[in-house]
Amino acid sequence: MNTQLTFTQLWDEGPRYTAGDAFPLSTDSILLADFVLPKKHCRLADFGCGSGILGLLIKYREPSVRLTNIDIQQNALETARINMRENGLDADVEYHCADFQDLRGVIPDHSLDLIVCNPPYFSAGSGELSPDETRKVARSETNCTMGSLLRSSSVSLRSGGRICMVHRPERLTELMTAMIRYRIEPKRIRFVQHSILHKASLILIEGRYEGNPGLQVDPVLVLHEQDGTMTPEAKRIYHQA
């Protein structure tokens, strides 16, 4: 762990954050944290928490959440711990250095209300792997596949519990098929575009374990106007409104 940590104020009077040695802050995580609708006192786990930005933003909005941060990389987990402590949000937070493909002894079966995950986007063998281990684990399914993530989620969620993820549109069919295979019904989806002139570059999706069929498609999230300025919705998400 780098002892010379630099913290950034995410917005005026907002939380302070450092990426440390973990994967840096990304638009994907900020959009996913906004997409999640946590209930008071819900039992939440972040699978592959990295520097803990998802849990930090969610608990900043709803401090009553009981959070479990899980990551296979100890340095990332320590950064998540530092971020929570720096913002006084470390109450009701657990940290486990574990592979979330096998959570026996870490999370009791069917105990979670909500899982959040910003998973690797690229399947194993597609594209060139980063020589940096942190980036390789975060970006490519070298340690975790889409199927293993959803299988583990189906074991961890209570009936009616939810999982919220961010992913790439080109893998949407594969993602929804895998969700249904593990009894996670897709319930809400939102496409993200850089501008109205661009194709969707991200999807935000929520599934419900043992949920009934029925998919809600939210309005497209457009991040920038044609002149490059942020849209009102993007400003709201980034607390610049």
C-alpha positions in Angstrom: 0.0 0.0 0.0 1.3 3.4 -1.0 1.5 5.5 2.3 1.5 8.8 0.4 -2.1 8.8 -0.4 -3.7 11.8 -2.2 -7.4 12.4 -1.5 -9.8 14.2 -3.9 -13.0 16.0 -2.8 -15.5 14.4 -5.2 -17.8 17.4 -5.1 -18.3 20.5 -2.8 -18.9 19.2 0.7 -18.9 15.7 -0.7 -16.8 12.6 0.3 -13.1 12.5 0.0 -11.6 9.7 -2.1 -8.4 8.1 -3.0 -7.8 5.3 -5.5 -4.5 4.3 -3.8 -2.9 1.4 -5.7 -6.3 0.1 -6.9 -8.0 0.7 -10.2 -8.7 4.4 -10.6 -12.1 6.1 -10.3 -14.2 5.6 -13.4 -17.4 7.1 -14.9 -18.8 3.5 -14.9 -18.8 3.3 -11.1 -20.2 6.8 -10.6 -23.1 6.0 -13.0 -23.7 2.6 -11.3 -23.8 4.1 -7.8 -26.4 6.6 -9.0 -28.5 3.8 -10.7 -28.6 1.8 -7.5 -31.7 2.4 -5.3 -30.7 1.2 -1.8 -33.3 0.7 0.9 -32.7 1.7 4.6 -30.7 -0.9 6.5 -30.4 -3.2 3.5 -27.6 -5.8 3.5 -25.4 -4.9 0.6 -22.2 -6.5 -0.9 -19.9 -5.1 -3.4 -18.4 -8.0 -5.4 -14.9 -6.9 -6.5 -15.0 -3.6 -4.6 -11.6 -2.3 -5.7 -11.0 1.0 -3.9 -14.5 0.9 -2.5 -16.0 3.8 -4.5 -19.4 2.1 -5.0 -19.9 1.4 -1.3 -18.6 4.8 -0.4 -21.1 6.6 -2.7 -24.0 4.4 -1.7 -23.4 4.7 2.1 -22.8 8.5 1.7 -26.4 8.6 0.3 -27.9 6.0 2.7 -25.6 5.6 5.8 -27.9 2.9 7.3 -26.8 0.4 4.6 -24.9 -2.7 6.1 -22.0 -3.1 3.6 -19.7 -6.0 2.9 -16.7 -5.1 0.6 -15.2 -8.2 -1.1 -12.1 -8.2 -3.3 -9.4 -10.7 -4.2 -6.7 -8.1 -4.0 -5.6 -7.1 -0.5 -4.2 -3.7 -1.5 -7.6 -2.7 -3.1 -9.4 -3.8 0.0 -7.2 -1.7 2.3 -7.8 1.3 0.1 -11.6 0.7 0.5 -11.1 0.6 4.2 -9.2 3.9 4.2 -11.9 5.6 2.1 -14.7 4.5 4.5 -12.7 5.6 7.5 -11.7 9.0 5.9 -15.4 9.8 5.5 -16.7 8.5 8.8 -18.7 5.8 7.1 -17.0 2.7 8.4 -19.8 1.7 10.8 -21.6 -1.6 9.7 -18.9 -2.3 7.1 -17.1 -5.6 6.7 -14.0 -6.4 4.5 -13.1 -9.8 3.1 -10.2 -10.6 0.9 -11.8 -13.4 -1.0 -12.8 -14.8 -4.4 -16.4 -14.0 -4.8 -16.8 -17.1 -6.9 -16.6 -19.1 -3.7 -18.0 -17.2 -0.7 -18.5 -20.2 1.7 -17.7 -19.0 5.2 -17.8 -15.3 4.0 -21.5 -14.6 3.3 -24.3 -16.9 4.5 -26.4 -18.3 1.6 -29.4 -16.2 0.6 -28.7 -13.4 3.1 -28.1 -10.4 0.9 -30.7 -7.8 -0.1 -28.5 -6.2 -2.8 -25.3 -6.8 -4.7 -23.4 -4.2 -6.7 -20.7 -5.1 -9.2 -18.6 -3.3 -11.8 -17.3 -6.5 -13.3 -14.6 -7.1 -16.0 -16.0 -6.2 -19.3 -13.9 -8.4 -21.6 -14.1 -12.2 -21.9 -10.9 -14.2 -21.4 -8.9 -14.3 -24.6 -10.5 -11.2 -26.2 -8.0 -8.4 -26.7 -4.6 -7.8 -25.2 -4.1 -8.2 -21.5 -2.6 -5.3 -19.5 0.8 -6.1 -18.0 -0.4 -4.4 -14.8 -2.1 -7.0 -12.5 -4.6 -4.6 -11.0 -5.8 -3.4 -14.4 -5.8 -7.0 -15.9 -8.1 -8.3 -13.1 -10.4 -5.3 -13.3 -10.8 -5.3 -17.1 -10.6 -8.9 -18.2 -12.3 -12.1 -17.1 -9.1 -13.8 -16.1 -10.2 -14.5 -12.6 -14.0 -14.3 -12.9 -16.4 -15.0 -15.6 -19.9 -13.5 -16.1 -21.4 -16.9 -15.3 -19.5 -17.4 -12.1 -20.4 -14.0 -10.9 -24.1 -14.6 -11.4 -24.0 -18.1 -10.0 -22.4 -16.7 -6.8 -24.9 -13.9 -6.7 -27.8 -16.4 -7.0 -26.4 -18.2 -3.9 -25.9 -15.0 -1.9 -29.2 -13.1 -2.6 -32.4 -13.7 -0.7 -35.5 -14.3 -2.7 -36.4 -10.9 -4.1 -32.9 -9.6 -3.6 -31.4 -7.5 -6.3 -28.1 -7.2 -8.2 -27.1 -4.0 -10.0 -24.3 -4.0 -12.6 -22.7 -1.9 -15.3 -21.5 -3.6 -18.5 -21.0 -3.2 -22.2 -23.9 -3.2 -24.7 -22.3 -5.8 -27.0 -22.5 -8.4 -24.2 -26.1 -7.6 -23.2 -27.6 -10.8 -24.7 -25.0 -12.9 -23.0 -25.6 -11.1 -19.7 -29.3 -11.4 -19.7 -29.2 -15.1 -20.7 -26.8 -15.8 -17.9 -29.0 -13.9 -15.4 -32.0 -16.0 -16.3 -30.0 -19.2 -16.2 -29.3 -18.4 -12.5 -32.9 -17.4 -11.7 -32.1 -13.6 -11.7 -34.8 -11.9 -13.7 -33.8 -8.7 -15.5 -36.0 -6.0 -14.1 -34.6 -2.6 -15.1 -32.1 -1.4 -17.7 -30.7 1.9 -18.8 -28.5 2.6 -21.8 -25.7 5.3 -21.6 -24.5 7.4 -24.5 -21.7 9.9 -24.6 -24.0 12.1 -26.7 -27.1 11.7 -28.9 -24.6 11.3 -31.8 -23.0 8.3 -30.3 -24.1 4.7 -29.9 -24.7 3.4 -26.4 -21.3 2.7 -24.7 -22.6 1.3 -21.4 -25.6 -0.4 -19.9 -26.8 -0.2 -16.3 -28.9 -3.3 -15.4 -30.8 -4.5 -12.3 -31.9 -8.1 -11.8 -34.1 -9.7 -9.1 -33.4 -13.1 -7.7 -36.5 -15.3 -8.2 -38.3 -12.3 -9.6 -41.3 -12.3 -11.9 -40.8 -11.5 -15.6 -41.2 -7.8 -16.6 -38.4 -5.5 -17.8 -38.5 -1.7 -17.3 -36.4 0.3 -19.8 -35.4 3.6 -18.3 -34.8 6.7 -20.4 -31.4 6.8 -22.1 -28.8 8.6 -20.1 -27.0 11.1 -22.4 -23.9 12.5 -20.7 -23.0 15.4 -23.1 -24.8 17.9 -25.3 -23.6 18.2 -28.9 -21.4 21.2 -27.9 -19.6 19.0 -25.4 -21.1 20.4 -22.2 -22.6 18.1 -19.7 -26.3 17.4 -19.8 -28.5 18.4 -16.8 -28.8 14.7 -15.9 -25.0 14.2 -15.9 -24.6 17.4 -13.9 -27.0 16.0 -11.3 -25.1 12.7 -11.1 -21.8 14.5 -10.7 -23.2 17.0 -8.2 -22.5 19.9 -10.5 -26.1 21.1 -10.9 
